[in-house]
Amino acid sequence: MPRKPKAPVSQPLFAEPVFAEGVPTPDPSQFTVTPDDSADYTKQVNALLYTEVVSFPQAGGKPADLFSLETAWGPNGPAVIQSINAAQSITFHMIGDSGATAQSTFPAMIKVSDAVTNDFHSASAANRPSFLFHLGDVVYNFGESAYYYDEFYEPYRNYPAPIFAIPGNHDSFLLPNTPKGSEPLTIFQRNFCSASPAVTVEAGSLHRTSITQPGVYFALDAPYVRIIGLFSNALEDPGVVSSQSSSASAKSKKGTRTNKQDNTTGGTPAWPVVPDYQLAFLTAQLQNIKSNNYQGAVILAVHHPPFVYSPPGGGSSGGTHYSSPFMLADIDAVCKNVGVYPHAVISGHAHNYQRYTRKLQLNGQSYSVPFIICGDSGHNVDKLVKSSFGKQTAEPGDNVDVSYMDTGAIVQSTSLTLNKHDDQNSGFLRVQATASSLTITFNPVPKSGTAPTPDTVTVNLASHTVA
């Protein structure tokens, strides 16, 4: 039986960050507080999931500021950075959509957290991950405080490194009549954006301290890599990173899904509640990369994927989630204006693994950029395509041209290819960056049996192309 959370440890407890229990503890076999949100999924709430965004505070500091890995490690930071530099590479994990919502999905959540933790401990010193970056939907269904222990702290109790995160829609959607102080983003910020490391009420009797990210969007700076994390808000679909009052979204062609944004016109906000902080933030971060001639890998992390597979011709036989073309238009517009594009774009949300290569022209330069979805890290695994009229739609093969999905008009996109997908297994990403390359590997975690072969893509940093 799992250990039940006790009263929070008295504060202050530690003068430095703590990331694990020290002595490995056995896996829990069930929830301590069983999630019970099914009654909240009324017709009214289901409608709000596609119409109600949330506001959020501006991140601390200036838009161009960086949150360093060394700072996150506290007193151990200099030694960690020295080890990375000695190895001439950095390795880290990325996961998305990890929380379980029912006893039936509890084993998958634990299997993934165990696989990630075991990968850390079994790695050689030179290849040992320096942190884990969560792509959102840490806690289901509505980011309640009571579920953080079972869905986050307990599964990752033996992971001895910082865990950073951007919120997903389930970490931010605000149920009607939520008491003040119990808003999901308030709870998320207490655990990931605190002023100093602390054992929060959500951690219960465990010792992992909170992370001190500057906000729900931030730029993580580490040797060989910079991760720009955006908050894509609370809708089931689409992702939203601005009010979309600028002309960028209006210039983007319609996507495959009809939604509130289709009526957007320049100067009229589609989402007036959403502040435009992240446009200034992304602009400042990319300008910083350009002006300083930053040579490391640049990853853009956002919960909602810009591209989610749908068969040609549209219809209802795509997966559970949809692409976010207007969000991509905002991102593309900033990248075009500054003249910098990320080496990779990594998301969660869709509960499977998908890897695309987008080829584009930006200010006379050719780019090939992996767009990767890893939204199957414990919550669920969904089919890439749904059945239609009682018949299962055929799944695409590997390396299929899906250029019809790239409806944007901001940058000149020459092709979009679905290289690989996995809608059978849970999994996690293992990422390695060196001075010359960025390698991203999806590691499947099956329900039983032998794991399939991992899928790997490598980006040449200098040429900004997929190898």
Protein Blocks (a to p, Z undefined) as FASTA:
>chain_A
ZZdddddddddfbfcdcfbehiacdddfbdfbdcdfklmmcfklmmmmmmpccdddddeh
jfkbccdfklmnmmmlmmmmmmmmmnopacddddehjbcfbfklmmmmmmmmmmmmmmmm
mpcfklgcfbdcdebjjbcfkopaklmmmmmmmmmmmmccdcdddddfklmpccehiaeh
iafklmmmmmmmcfbdcddfklmmafbdcdfbfbfbdcdddehiacddddebjbfbdcdf
beolafklmmpccdfbdcfklmgcehiafblmlccklmmmmmmmmmmmmmnopabdcddd
dfbafbdcddehiajkbcfbdcdfklmmmmmmmmmmnopacfbdcdehiacddddddddd
eehiacdddddddfbgojaccdfbdceehiacddddehiafklmmmcfkbccfbdcdfbd
cfkbgcdddddddfkbccdddddddfbdjddddddddddfklopaZZ
